[in-house]
Amino acid sequence: MRGSNKGDFIVKFRSLLGVALALGASVFLSSCGGGGAAATPGNPGGALTILPATGIIYAGVPTTITITGGRTPYTIASGDTTLFPVPHTLNGHSFDVDPPNPSVIDTGIPPGGLPVRTVSIAVQDANGQNATASYQIARNFLTGYGFTFTSQACLSPPTGAASTTIVPTAGCDTVVEVFATINGNIQANQTFKFDAVLGNFLLVDPNTGIASSSVTTATDHNGIASVILRVPSSANTQIGVFRITDVQTGVNTTNAFTIAGNANTSTLTALPSSFTFTGSTTADCGTGQGQFFVFGGQPPYTALSSDSNVTVTAVNATSQPGVFRVTAGNSAVCVNGASIIVTDTGGAHTTVTVTTAAGTATPAAPPPPPLTVQPNTVTLSCGASGSVTVVGGTGGPYSASSTLSDISTTVSGNTVTITRNTGDTSNQPASQTVRITDGSSIVSVTANVPIFCP
């Protein structure tokens, strides 16, 4: 059965349109008391329009529908909500739709014609204006295509790789064919793009003979598109992936296959296979850089560190040997045997270890804090005393002295007491200096005192 009864569809669509009109009218009436909705920007109060008004939309390809004119909010109804889902109410001016493949298509499509299902939508604005649009939802034939490996020519296939089934093989060119048909109808002259996604192989354009990672070609009159898949003789057994894209619609699909290659029996060797970085003192872990070389296997190589305090970067991962740089940069954390795992394209691997050790020298003692005194000025009357606090330096014991006999000092811990003596009738300076020392450095306190103290 290719389609539903056309008369039934028209009745259903009119019913949906009637619901949309009724809903739109109720929205319009309820908005009258509040002043109505805002006009569409760029076309205020203009004719209600749906863009595009018609056209072909391929299943699986997101499409934007734009509504202009009239007044928002819009009320929208679809003739087939399963195939073409739409928002019931739209306060903006566009929405996206991503229709699935239609299971039932329109009647009257000629043999070889594009399988489509026609669906309509109706829009009513807040003022009661109406607009309709009609679209053809086309089946995406990539969902029903098939591919196969059809023929093969080998220069030097690996031992034991021969098989009665044609598969991409190391040292061989293998033809892959895509059959673009749907419902038994050949899709001739359709443009396809082939891309190599994963694996050690290239794609060869059969029209030009150029090998690359991407080839664009077209189906012939039988609906067949061909490309050559070339695997180097050095390739190991692995999984390959290529992508096929229908250029007309942009829809693509990926395909995985097995490459029959060399058995991965090679051994990787890293030189040097270990690093030890040593710090300068017992308080510092070792830091530094070093390079190692990777021999054997099949490049390109990859290297990963098991410890965040040790990093590894590729200097040249595609050469033979490969070259990598190791860096240990955290002097605060000592690492014991961090592993760097090196792997080639075939899965062979080897390990490089990294250790960062503390040094053996005793770290130098930190310099003492500066000697300071607070306050650094005192004012004393005859027979009076004042105290200052001294800190820093070597930590004491501290001592204090004055150059003149009319001032005396005593020290107790961090406190220095300064006294203006009595019974002194000689003419002494009114501003004198008291010196405090820890034995290594000196700070001064200014004492403002009377000239005479009888």
N, C-alpha and C positions, 0 to 999 in steps of 0.2 A: 504494500500500500504506500503510494508516494505522497499523498496529501490528504488533508481533512476536507470535509464538505465546505465549499467556498461560501455558500449561503449561511451555514452555521457560523462561520468566522465573522461575517458582516454583522449578524445579529448580536454575537457576543461583543464585538467591538463597539457597536452602537450602545449596547447596555453599559459598557464601561465608560463610554463618553458621556452618557446620561448621568452616571454617578459623579464623574468629574465635574460636570456642569452644575449639578446640585450642590456639591461640596463647595465649588467656587462661589456660587451665589450666596451660600450661607456665610462664607468668609467675608465677602464684600459687604453684606448687610451688617455683620457684626462690627465691621471696621468703620461704618459711616459715622457713628457717634464719636469716634476718636480721631476723626480727620483723615482716615484712609492711609494707605501705605505709600511709601516714597516711590517716585517715578524711576524707571530704569535709567542709570547714567548713560549719557550719550544719545538717548532717544526718549526723552521724558514725555510720557503720555502718548508715544507714537504707536504705530501698528505693531501688534504682537507677532513676533517672527521666531521661527525655529531654524537654527543653522547647524549642520546642513539640513535642508528640507527633504532631501532624498539622497540615495547613494548606496554603494555596496560596503558592508562592514564585514571583515573576515573574522571568523570565530577565533577567540584567543588573542585578538589584537585590541587593546584598550583604545576607546574612541571618546572624545569629548563632544558633548552636545551643548550648544549655547542657545540661550533664550534672551531676546532683546525686546524692547518696547513694553507697552502696558505698564502695569503696576504690580509690584511684588506684594505678598507672596504668590507664587504660581502653584496651581494644582495640576498634577500630571497623572495621566492614565496610560497604561501600555496595553496593546492588543494581545500580548503574550508575556506575562510577567516572568515566566520561567526562562524564556529565551532572551527577553529584553527587559531586565528589571530596571525600574525607574523609581526615584524618590516620590512619595505621595505629595509632599509639600516642599517647595524650594524657595528659600528666602534670598538666595543668590541668583546668579545668572548662568551657571553652567554646572554640569555633572558628568561623571565618567561612567561608561558602560563597557563591560567586557563579556560579550555574549559567548555562550558555549556552542559547540557544534550542534546544529539542528538535526534531530533524528528523523523528522518528516520534512520533505522539501515540497516546493510548489509543483503543481501539475502543469503540463504543457512545456516543460523544459526539453529542448531538442537533444538528441544523442550527442554526447561530447560537450554539452553546455555546462556552464558553471552551476553546480547544485546550490540553490539558495532557498531561503524561506522568507517570505515577505511579512513584515510586521509594521504596524503603525502606532504612533503615539498621539495623544491629544493633550493640549495645554490650555488652561484657562487662567487669566490673570484676576486680580482682586476686583477689577471693574466689570468683569464678565466677558471680556474679549476672548475669542477662541482661535486656536491655530492647530494645524495637524502636520505631521511629517510621516513619510513612509520610507522604510529601509529594507534592503535585501541582505539578510544574514547569510553569508557564504560559508560553506564547509571548508575547513582548512585541510587540504588533502595530505599534508605532511603527517597527519595522525593515522593515515592508512597506507603509507608507502612501505616498501621493503627494499633491502639492499643485500647483495651477496658478493663474495669473492669468486670471480669467474675464471681467471687464467693467471699463469705465473711463469716468469722466466728468472732463472737463478744463475749468478756468477760463481759463488762459492758458498752454498748453504752449509750450515754447521752440521757436524756429524750427528746422526740420529734425529735430525729435524724433519726428514722426509715423512710425508703422511699422504694417505689416500684422499684426505680432505684438504682442499686448498685453504691455507691460512697465511697471513703475512709472516714471512720468514726472513731471518737474518741473511743478507747477501742476495735477496730476491726483490724483483719488481712484481707486485701483485695488483691486478685490476679489480677495482671495486665498482659495482654498478648499482645505481639507484633506479627503481621503477616507480615512476610517478603516474599512478592510475587510481581511479576512484569509481566505485560501483561498476567496474569493468570498462570504464571510459579512459582512454589514453590521454594524458596531459602532455601534449607535444609542445616544444619550444618554450618550456618553462625554465627560467634562470635559477641556478643553484650556486651556492658558495660553500666550498669545503674548507674547513680549518682544522689543522693539527692542534690538539689540545694537550695531550699527555703521551709520552713515550718517545723512544728513539727512532723516529721515522720522518720522512718528508713526503710531500704530495707533489706529483709530477703532472703538469698540464698535458693531456694527450694531444692537444692542438699545437703546442709550441715546444714541448720537451723540456720546459723550464721547471726545475725543482725548487720548491719553497714551502712555507708553512701554510699557504692559503692559495686556493685555486677557484676561479669562477668559471662556470661552464653552463651549457644549456642542454635540455633533453632533446633527443632526436625525434623523428616522426613516430617512433615506437614508444615514446615517453621514457626513454632511458638516458640517464646522465652517467658518464664514466670519468674516473680519475685513477691515476696510478699511485699506489702506495709503495714507497721505496724504503727498505730497511737496510742499514749498513751491516756488513758482515761481522763487525765487532759487537753487535748488540747482544745483550743477554736476554734470556727469557723474561718477559715482563708484560704488563697490561698496557695497551694503547687505547687512546680515546680520540675520535674525531667528531666534529660538529658539522651538520648539514643545515643550511639556512635557505629558506625560500625567499629569494631577493624581492619578489613582488609584494609579499605580505610582511616580511621581517620575522616571521615565526621560524624557530629553529629547534632542532633536537640533537642530542648527543648519542653516540654509539660506542660501546666498549668492546674490545676484542683482545685476543691473546696473541702476542708476538712469539713465534717459535724461534728462540735464539740459542746462544751458547749457554751451557750449564755454568752457573755462577760458582766456579770452584777456585777463582783467583783469590790470592791473599793480599791484603793491604798491609803495608809496612810504613810506619811513621818514624822519622829520624829527625831529632831525638824523640824518644818516646816518653820522656819525663823532664820536668823542670822543677828546680828548687830555688826560690828567691829568699834570701836571708836579710833580716833587718840589721841596722847598725848597732842597736842596743837591745837589752832585754825588754825594753818597753815598746819596741817597734817590730811589727811583722814585715816581712820582706815585700818589696814592690819592684816592678820592672817589666820589661818586654823581652820576648824571644820569638824566633821563627822555627817552624818545623816543616819538613817535606814529606809528601805522601807518594809512595811508589806502589805500582801494581793496580789491579782492578781496572775499572772503566770510568774515566772522568766524564762529566764534571763531578767533583767531590763536594760534600757538605760537611760542616763541623759544628757541633753544638756543645756548649759547656753545661755541666751539671750544677755549677755554683755561680751565683750572681756576682761574687767577688772576683771571678775570673772570666774574662771575655775573650772570644776568639773571632777574628775577622779574616776573610779570604784576601790574600795578596794576588793569587792566581789559582782559581779553582778548576780551570779547564785544561791546564797544561799537564804534562807528564814528566816529572812529578808535579803534583799540586803544591802550592805554597800557602801557609797560613801563619798568622801572627797571634801570639798569646800575650795578654796584658793582665797583670795583677796590680791593682791600684789602690787597695784599701789597706793602709798600714795599721789600722785599728783591729783588724780581724785576721787571725792566723788560720789558714786553710790547710788541711791535712789530706792530700791525695784527691783533689777535685778531678773529676773525669771529663775529658773532652772526647766525644764520640765522633769519629770520622767515618763517613759512609760514601760508597760510590753509587753509580746509577743502577747497578745490579743488586744492591743490598749487602755487599760485602762490607765489613767494618773492622776498625781497629781503634785502640784507645790510647790517648796521651794523658798522663797524670801531671798535676800541678800542685806543688806544696809551697806555702809561704810560711817561713819559720822566723821566730824571734832571734835577735842577735845574742851574743855572749857578753858584750861590754856593758858595764854599769853606766846608766845614764848620768850625766852631770847634774849635780844638785842645782836647783833653780836659785837665782840670785835672791838675796833677802829683800824684803820690801823696804822702801826708803824710811829713814828715821824722821818722824814728825812730832811736833809738840803743839798742844792746844790748851789755853790760848797762848799766843806768843808775845803778849804784853800784859804786865800787871802794874797796878798803881797802889802804893803802900804808904800809910802814914807811919809815924814813929812808933816802933814796937809792934806794928801790924804784920801779918803774914798773908800770903796768897799761894794758891796751889795751881800747878799746871800738870797736864797728863802727857806722857811721852809714850809713843808706840812705834813699832817697826824696828828697823835695823836688825842686828843680830839677836835681838830679844833680851838683851841685858846680860849681867846686871848693869844698870845705868848709873852714872855719876854726874854730879853738877858742881860748878865752881864759879866764884865771882872774883874779879881782879882787885876789888876793894874790900876793906875789912868792915865797912859799915853795913854790908849785906851778908847774911849767912844762909846756907842751903842745907836741906836734909832730903834724902831719897828713901822712899819706901815703895818697892815694886815699880809700878808705872807712875807713881805720884811723886812730884818734886815740890817741896814746900820752900818758899822764898820769904825771908823775914828781914825787915828794916830794924837794925839794932838800935837801942837807946844808949845814952851816955856818950854819944859821938858829937863833939863840939867842933870838929875840924870841918873845913870847907870841902865837901864832897860833891861830885857832879849830880845834878838832879835826874839825869837819865843814865842808867848803868846797864851793863850787859851781863847776863848769866848764861854760861855755856853748859849744855847737857850733851853727854856723849855715851855711845855704846861700846867704845873702844876702837871703832872703825870710822865713824863719822860723827859730826858735831852739828847740833842745832842751837840756835840762840833764842833767848827770851829777854825782852826789854823791860827793865824795872824802873818805873817813874817814882822817885823817892824824895823826901825833903832833904835840903842841903845840910841842916843841923838837926840833931836829935838830942838835946840836953837831958 
